[in-house]
């Protein structure tokens, strides 16, 4: 027992530095993100927004504290008219009815690994095909010590509704600053988890083609966005960005490798599932064939000597017999007592031969393990014979 305690203590001592290193890596990456640009959830919404309600697409313009909403039709050139008014940036807003909300928790991990895990979990939980959906998400780190976990909120929507709008905005040279998940009853600047949050997914925040600048202009734009770090010596800023850039490159490679492995695993699972389904279907068909053969033998053994069959056919889970005997109603009663037969009914009117005192019948039914209604089939068939 003391040896076990020592092992547990040793494992805890090893895990603590790893958690501290992971937390430090997250702080470095999150700090670099906040240095370069303010996180989307903390930005003030743009005065011009494209709003998806689920039933329609609206153009929402905020002027002097009032909000004016009009229909947005990408095919009518409205995006070009927005550009002509001097608007260069808009927000995309997803309201209730326009998206599917997902929420889940993940263990502590570096931000690069976390992104890959989030995407894999979204693909697993999504009811849509991978090429049919677009999503955005936000992550909150909660807890302390060994109880740290990431709470993920996801907005998932169909790409078919968004693609025309994204294409129109890109064609007009309008940049999307953020995608906001907003509950109509929530405040616009509510904190994540209170019905409103924002994210900047790659599919929405594509670079502005019309305003594409030279590398020098892009570098100047990035420097203009730097807050207090701009007061540091230029050499320190460059060194910091080089270190962070190397970290980003490593995380991107790890994320791509994980995504590739996840894709291969999903393909293998799909192939194995199809093979299992085919094997199961073949086994069930073999069992049903054996049951059909056994049922034919039971029918032949159950009918009395004064009842003759002209035809017997079995197709799928159904069967049909034709013949003649003293009483068609008695024949259905004999069949109803056979285990595995049900759903008995007369497939044609009964023809009576008064001279030979026989009745010609055609009876249909079902064959199967359950064959419900076998006991009730005889009275029903008898009632049909009487009619």
Buried (B, 14 or more C-beta within 10 A) or exposed (E): EEEEEEEEEEEEEEEEEEEEEBBEBBEBBEEBBEBBBEBBBEBEBBBBBBBBBEEEBBBBBBEEEEEEEEEBBBEEBBBBEBBEEEBBBBBBBBBBEBBBEBEBEBEBBBBBBBBBBBBBBBBEEBEBEEEEBBBBBBBBBEEEEEEBBBBBBBBBBBBEBBEBBBEBBBBBBBBBBBBBBBBEEBEEEBEBEEBBBBBBBEBBBEEBEEEEEEEEEEEEEEEEEBEEBEEEEEEEBEEBBEEBEEBBEEBEEBBEEBBEEBEEEBEEEEEEEEEEEEEEEEEEEEEBEEBBEEBBEBBEEBBEEEBEBEEEEBEEBEBBBBBBBEBBBBBBBBBBEBEBBBBBBBEEEBEEEEEEEBBBBBBBBBBBEEBEBBEEBBBBBBEBBEE
